[in-house]
C-alpha cells in the first residue's frame, strides 16, 4: 500500500510541477520585461523565452535526487515532455537538450549552485538567441533566470515529500 501511495504522490507532484511552471513562465517573463525594458530579444522572442523557462525548470526538477532510480521516473519524464510539447512544438526537444546540458554539468563535478545557474543561463541564452557565441552584456536576464530556476527547481521533487 505504501508503494502505491508513493507512486500516486509522484504522479500528483508531476502534475503540480507542470501547473507551477506553466504559471511561472508568464510571471517570470513579465518580470524580465519590466526589468529589462530595452532588451528587444525579450519581446521579439517571447515564445522562445517562455518555452525555454519551462524546459529549464522541468529539466532541473527532473534531476531531483528522489527521482534517481525511481521506477516512476519514465512516467514523470514522459508526462512532462508531452505537456511541454503540447504547449510548444519544440518543447520535447528543448527538454532533451537542456537535460543533456544539466547531465554534463552534474557529471563533470559535484553540484555547485553558481556553476549550475550559469549552465542553465547559457543554455537559455544559446537556445533563445540561436548564436554560437555570446555577448556578456546581453546575459544578465539569462543569469537571473538561471539563478531563479536553480533556487526554486533544483531537487524540487525532494522538497515535495
C-alpha positions as CSV (number, residue, x, y, z in Angstrom):
1,X,0.0,0.0,0.0
2,X,2.8,2.4,0.9
3,X,4.4,1.8,-2.6
4,X,1.0,2.8,-4.3
5,X,0.9,6.0,-2.2
6,X,4.4,6.9,-3.3
7,X,3.6,6.2,-6.9
8,X,0.4,8.3,-6.8
9,X,2.2,11.0,-4.8
10,X,4.9,11.2,-7.5
11,X,2.3,11.5,-10.3
12,X,0.4,14.2,-8.4
13,X,3.7,16.0,-7.9
14,X,4.4,15.9,-11.6
15,X,1.0,17.5,-12.3
16,X,1.7,20.1,-9.6
17,X,5.1,20.8,-11.1
18,X,3.7,21.4,-14.5
19,X,0.9,23.7,-13.2
20,X,3.5,25.7,-11.2
21,X,5.9,26.0,-14.2
22,X,3.0,26.9,-16.5
23,X,2.1,29.8,-14.3
24,X,5.6,30.8,-13.5
25,X,6.6,31.2,-17.2
26,X,4.4,34.3,-17.5
27,X,5.3,35.7,-14.1
28,X,9.0,35.4,-14.7
29,X,8.8,36.5,-18.3
30,X,6.8,39.6,-17.3
31,X,9.2,40.4,-14.5
32,X,12.1,40.3,-17.1
33,X,10.1,42.5,-19.5
34,X,9.7,45.0,-16.7
35,X,13.3,44.9,-15.5
36,X,14.9,44.9,-19.0
37,X,12.7,47.3,-21.0
38,X,15.4,48.0,-23.5
39,X,16.1,44.3,-24.3
40,X,14.4,43.7,-27.6
41,X,15.1,40.0,-27.6
42,X,12.5,39.7,-24.8
43,X,9.7,41.0,-26.9
44,X,10.9,39.6,-30.3
45,X,11.5,36.1,-28.8
46,X,8.7,35.9,-26.3
47,X,7.7,32.3,-27.1
48,X,11.3,31.1,-27.0
49,X,11.7,32.7,-23.6
50,X,8.5,31.1,-22.2
51,X,9.3,27.7,-23.7
52,X,12.9,28.0,-22.5
53,X,11.9,28.9,-19.0
54,X,9.5,25.9,-18.9
55,X,12.0,23.5,-20.3
56,X,14.8,24.6,-18.0
57,X,12.6,24.4,-14.9
58,X,11.3,21.0,-15.9
59,X,14.7,19.7,-16.7
60,X,16.1,21.0,-13.4
61,X,13.4,19.4,-11.4
62,X,13.8,16.1,-13.2
63,X,17.3,15.9,-11.7
64,X,15.9,15.7,-8.2
65,X,17.7,13.0,-6.1
66,X,14.4,11.3,-5.2
67,X,13.8,10.5,-8.9
68,X,17.2,8.8,-9.4
69,X,16.5,5.1,-10.0
70,X,12.8,5.6,-9.2
71,X,10.6,3.3,-11.3
72,X,8.1,6.1,-11.8
73,X,10.7,8.3,-13.4
74,X,9.7,7.3,-17.0
75,X,6.1,8.2,-16.3
76,X,7.0,11.6,-14.8
77,X,9.5,12.3,-17.6
78,X,7.0,11.3,-20.4
79,X,4.2,13.3,-18.8
80,X,6.2,16.5,-18.6
81,X,7.7,16.1,-22.1
82,X,4.2,15.6,-23.6
83,X,2.8,18.5,-21.7
84,X,5.5,20.8,-22.9
85,X,5.3,19.5,-26.4
86,X,1.6,20.2,-26.3
87,X,2.4,23.8,-25.3
88,X,5.0,24.3,-27.9
89,X,6.1,22.0,-30.8
90,X,9.8,22.4,-29.8
91,X,9.1,21.6,-26.2
92,X,10.2,18.0,-26.2
93,X,13.5,18.8,-28.0
94,X,14.1,21.7,-25.6
95,X,13.8,19.4,-22.5
96,X,16.1,16.8,-24.0
97,X,18.6,19.4,-25.0
98,X,18.5,21.1,-21.6
99,X,18.7,17.8,-19.7
100,X,21.8,16.9,-21.8
101,X,23.4,20.2,-20.6
102,X,22.5,19.5,-17.0
103,X,23.8,16.0,-17.2
104,X,27.1,17.4,-18.4
105,X,27.2,19.9,-15.5
106,X,26.4,17.3,-12.9
107,X,28.6,14.5,-14.3
108,X,31.7,16.7,-14.5
109,X,31.7,17.8,-10.9
110,X,29.6,17.9,-7.7
111,X,26.7,20.3,-7.7
112,X,27.9,23.9,-7.5
113,X,25.0,26.3,-7.3
114,X,26.8,29.1,-9.2
115,X,28.1,26.9,-12.0
116,X,24.7,25.2,-12.3
117,X,22.9,28.6,-12.5
118,X,25.4,29.7,-15.2
119,X,25.0,26.5,-17.1
120,X,21.2,27.0,-17.2
121,X,21.7,30.6,-18.2
122,X,24.0,29.8,-21.0
123,X,21.6,27.1,-22.3
124,X,18.8,29.6,-22.2
125,X,21.0,32.2,-24.0
126,X,22.1,29.9,-26.8
127,X,18.7,28.3,-27.3
128,X,16.8,31.6,-27.4
129,X,19.4,33.7,-29.2
130,X,20.4,30.9,-31.6
131,X,24.0,32.2,-31.6
132,X,27.3,30.3,-31.5
133,X,29.0,32.8,-29.1
134,X,27.7,35.2,-26.5
135,X,27.9,38.9,-25.7
136,X,28.4,39.2,-21.9
137,X,26.4,42.4,-21.7
138,X,23.3,40.5,-23.1
139,X,23.5,37.7,-20.5
140,X,22.0,39.4,-17.3
141,X,18.4,38.4,-17.9
142,X,19.5,34.9,-18.6
143,X,21.7,34.7,-15.5
144,X,18.8,36.0,-13.3
145,X,16.5,33.4,-14.8
146,X,19.1,30.6,-14.4
147,X,19.6,31.6,-10.7
148,X,15.8,31.6,-10.1
149,X,15.3,28.3,-11.8
150,X,18.1,26.7,-9.8
151,X,16.9,28.1,-6.5
152,X,13.3,27.0,-7.0
153,X,13.5,23.8,-9.0
154,X,16.8,22.1,-8.1
155,X,15.7,19.0,-6.2
156,X,12.0,20.1,-6.5
157,X,10.7,16.6,-6.1
158,X,12.7,16.0,-3.0
159,X,11.1,19.1,-1.4
160,X,7.6,17.6,-2.1
161,X,7.9,14.6,0.2
